[in-house]
Amino acid sequence: STIRDTKEPFYVAEARTWVAPYPDDALAKAKKAYSDAELVGMEAGVVALYQKCVHLGCRVPWCQSAQWFECPCHGSKYNRVGEKKGGPAPRGLDRFPVQIQGGVLLIDTKKPIQGPAIGINTTGQEAEGPHCA
């Protein structure tokens, strides 16, 4: 409910994961770009993003002003759903499959799914303010 109410990512420390809202209006594009395992969460309105930058492994924080994830180590930038927008990262943020059972969000952190290729931009979201990194 926090994610739905604020429309912003929520950090789950136990899973080392950002749970970010996934917009309904981006699902048609997502179905062409993502695996079935990823789409389960997206269709439920969320995506679980591994906290680690795919460039060199730094923890990637949420930048409130830009409304993006921005790596403080080397400047890689990712939109709200973890798709690469800039910097040296070779792809978008890795993610975890999720399920919702009985109103509970379950994040399977055993095996990350490799992040989307450069150029995938299902939401069209651009930076919404000044960058943090």
PLY file of the C-alpha trace (Angstrom):
ply
format ascii 1.0
element vertex 133
property float x
property float y
property float z
element edge 132
property int vertex1
property int vertex2
end_header
0.00 0.00 0.00
2.95 2.36 0.65
4.12 1.96 -2.94
0.61 2.44 -4.30
-0.02 5.52 -2.14
3.32 7.30 -2.71
4.05 6.07 -6.28
7.69 5.77 -5.16
10.02 2.82 -4.58
10.17 1.19 -1.16
13.41 -0.34 0.12
13.23 -3.87 1.58
16.51 -4.32 3.49
16.04 -8.05 4.12
15.90 -8.66 0.35
18.46 -5.97 -0.61
15.78 -4.84 -3.01
13.86 -1.78 -4.12
10.19 -2.54 -4.80
9.07 0.03 -7.33
5.64 0.76 -8.78
5.12 -0.42 -12.34
2.56 1.64 -14.30
-0.42 -0.14 -15.89
-0.09 1.93 -19.06
3.40 0.46 -19.73
2.31 -3.20 -19.67
1.85 -3.52 -23.44
5.48 -2.50 -24.03
6.66 -4.62 -21.09
5.09 -7.75 -22.61
7.37 -7.32 -25.63
10.53 -6.76 -23.57
10.33 -8.86 -20.39
10.12 -12.54 -19.42
7.04 -14.18 -17.94
8.78 -14.30 -14.53
9.17 -10.50 -14.56
5.71 -9.83 -15.93
3.95 -11.45 -12.95
5.05 -8.58 -10.72
4.57 -5.91 -13.37
0.99 -7.03 -13.95
0.47 -6.72 -10.18
1.88 -3.17 -10.35
5.39 -3.72 -8.95
8.93 -4.59 -9.95
11.61 -5.82 -7.51
15.00 -4.29 -8.33
18.28 -5.58 -6.91
20.03 -2.74 -5.03
23.37 -3.41 -6.72
24.56 -1.38 -9.71
25.35 -3.68 -12.64
28.46 -1.63 -13.45
30.69 -2.33 -10.42
28.30 -3.37 -7.67
27.76 -0.18 -5.66
24.44 0.18 -3.83
22.14 2.36 -5.92
19.97 4.81 -3.96
16.72 6.45 -5.02
17.09 10.09 -6.08
13.98 11.91 -4.88
14.49 15.01 -7.04
15.09 13.19 -10.35
12.72 10.29 -9.52
15.41 7.89 -10.77
17.88 5.46 -9.23
21.37 7.01 -9.45
24.64 5.28 -8.64
26.93 7.52 -6.57
30.09 5.61 -7.59
30.26 6.15 -11.35
27.02 7.91 -12.29
24.91 5.16 -13.86
21.26 6.21 -13.93
18.12 4.11 -14.10
14.50 5.16 -14.43
11.84 4.37 -11.83
11.50 0.76 -13.07
15.26 0.10 -13.33
15.76 0.62 -17.07
19.16 2.16 -17.90
19.11 5.85 -18.76
22.79 6.84 -18.57
26.30 6.16 -17.35
28.67 3.21 -17.77
26.29 0.39 -16.70
26.00 -2.29 -19.41
22.23 -2.81 -18.85
19.35 -1.98 -16.54
19.17 -3.03 -12.90
18.87 -6.74 -12.23
15.56 -7.80 -10.77
13.88 -10.56 -8.82
10.70 -12.48 -9.58
7.79 -11.66 -7.30
4.47 -13.21 -6.41
1.55 -11.89 -4.43
-0.10 -14.50 -2.24
-2.93 -13.59 0.09
-2.05 -9.91 -0.20
1.60 -10.57 0.75
4.42 -9.67 -1.64
6.98 -12.49 -1.93
10.38 -11.67 -3.47
12.45 -14.62 -4.68
16.06 -13.45 -4.20
17.69 -16.81 -4.98
18.48 -16.03 -8.61
18.44 -12.46 -9.98
17.10 -11.92 -13.49
19.54 -9.98 -15.65
18.42 -6.40 -16.18
16.98 -5.16 -19.47
19.22 -4.31 -22.41
20.29 -0.75 -23.12
17.53 1.02 -25.03
14.57 -0.68 -23.37
12.32 2.08 -22.07
8.83 0.76 -21.46
7.60 3.69 -19.37
9.07 6.67 -21.24
9.89 8.22 -17.86
12.53 10.94 -17.99
14.23 12.66 -15.06
11.71 14.81 -13.24
14.16 17.17 -11.58
17.85 17.65 -10.73
20.09 14.61 -10.55
21.63 13.50 -7.25
24.74 11.76 -8.64
0 1
1 2
2 3
3 4
4 5
5 6
6 7
7 8
8 9
9 10
10 11
11 12
12 13
13 14
14 15
15 16
16 17
17 18
18 19
19 20
20 21
21 22
22 23
23 24
24 25
25 26
26 27
27 28
28 29
29 30
30 31
31 32
32 33
33 34
34 35
35 36
36 37
37 38
38 39
39 40
40 41
41 42
42 43
43 44
44 45
45 46
46 47
47 48
48 49
49 50
50 51
51 52
52 53
53 54
54 55
55 56
56 57
57 58
58 59
59 60
60 61
61 62
62 63
63 64
64 65
65 66
66 67
67 68
68 69
69 70
70 71
71 72
72 73
73 74
74 75
75 76
76 77
77 78
78 79
79 80
80 81
81 82
82 83
83 84
84 85
85 86
86 87
87 88
88 89
89 90
90 91
91 92
92 93
93 94
94 95
95 96
96 97
97 98
98 99
99 100
100 101
101 102
102 103
103 104
104 105
105 106
106 107
107 108
108 109
109 110
110 111
111 112
112 113
113 114
114 115
115 116
116 117
117 118
118 119
119 120
120 121
121 122
122 123
123 124
124 125
125 126
126 127
127 128
128 129
129 130
130 131
131 132
